[in-house]
Amino acid sequence: MEGEDELRKLNGEVSSQRDTVVEDDDPLVLSSQALAALQEFLADQNKTVTVTPPPSTVDGGDKVELVTEDWRLSQFWYEPETAETVAEEVVTLSNRFSGCRVACIACPTLYVYLKKKDPSLQVQLLEYDMRFERYGSEFTFYDYNEPEDLPPQLKHCFHIIVADPPYLSKECLERVTQTVSFLASPVDSLLLLLTGDVQRDRAAELLGVRPCVFKPHHSSKLGNEFRLFISYDPGTRLGGLEEEEDS
Ligand SMILES: C[S@@+](CC[C@H](N)C(=O)[O-])C[C@H]1O[C@@H](n2cnc3c(N)ncnc32)[C@H](O)[C@@H]1O
């Protein structure tokens, strides 16, 4: 607690210095408690947790390494069964395309499960959290506020796009829609969108997707019901498409 107080104080000091004209050129010196708290915070950010998916569902080993969730970035990781099911669906779909390229927009857990399942699959992770830079050239920094501020070589070259927007707002979904259009192959592409049920009508309008019967779940229990919306007919996979209600 003392360390947290120190950090808070430090934060306050830094922002009030930013707001006023500071004449003092002396370097900022942290107290030993603030330094210890800062180091603890940074170490926590780089921790990984090892998840054990359901038996014999992930190829090539039974453990999956994930970084810890940072709730300030709206990070809520999928339950292993959810990540497994969506990854299995993407791998199945990938067989439809030669040289298939998959884009994961803001769904880093799925990226990890996909690579574990099929290391040869070409997957690009678009993410805001720089901790995922650890995935090298398969990581692209992405901020949904700048939906098309992306490397030109990513334009129109993805056959499968999976998106899990950080927020449940209209504005966020509209911007992610712009990114999906930027990335999608104009010839043929499939979309999977994981988001709250509250986005159902907007998702249909903006992206032409429908919910399937399978429901995604998260390791931390969330208040909102989540759905997997898709742009194609999965047959009996994922429990099929949900029946449309008569209006
Ligand atoms: C609801 S989570 C989806 C994570 C997914 N459930 C998983 O397990 O992989 C939203 C993601 O959006 C990312 N994010 C946060 N702020 C963002 C921003 N400004 N632009 C793009 N992505 C952002 C977070 O880092 C997080 O990975």
The ligand as an ORCA input file, in Angstrom:
! r2SCAN-3c Opt
* xyz 0 1
  C     -11.966     -7.477    -25.364
  S     -10.198     -7.751    -25.542
  C     -10.200     -9.113    -26.625
  C      -9.206    -10.168    -26.205
  C      -9.694    -11.577    -26.529
  N     -10.835    -11.912    -25.722
  C      -8.590    -12.583    -26.320
  O      -8.684    -13.416    -25.410
  O      -7.648    -12.559    -27.119
  C      -9.813     -6.376    -26.492
  C      -8.387     -6.229    -26.989
  O      -8.291     -4.906    -27.510
  C      -6.995     -4.397    -27.226
  N      -7.056     -2.917    -27.208
  C      -7.139     -2.083    -26.147
  N      -7.141     -0.811    -26.559
  C      -7.075     -0.822    -27.917
  C      -7.032      0.176    -28.921
  N      -7.057      1.472    -28.634
  N      -6.974     -0.216    -30.207
  C      -6.939     -1.511    -30.536
  N      -6.972     -2.528    -29.636
  C      -7.034     -2.175    -28.334
  C      -6.636     -5.000    -25.898
  O      -5.232     -5.027    -25.729
  C      -7.285     -6.379    -25.963
  O      -6.382     -7.362    -26.407
*
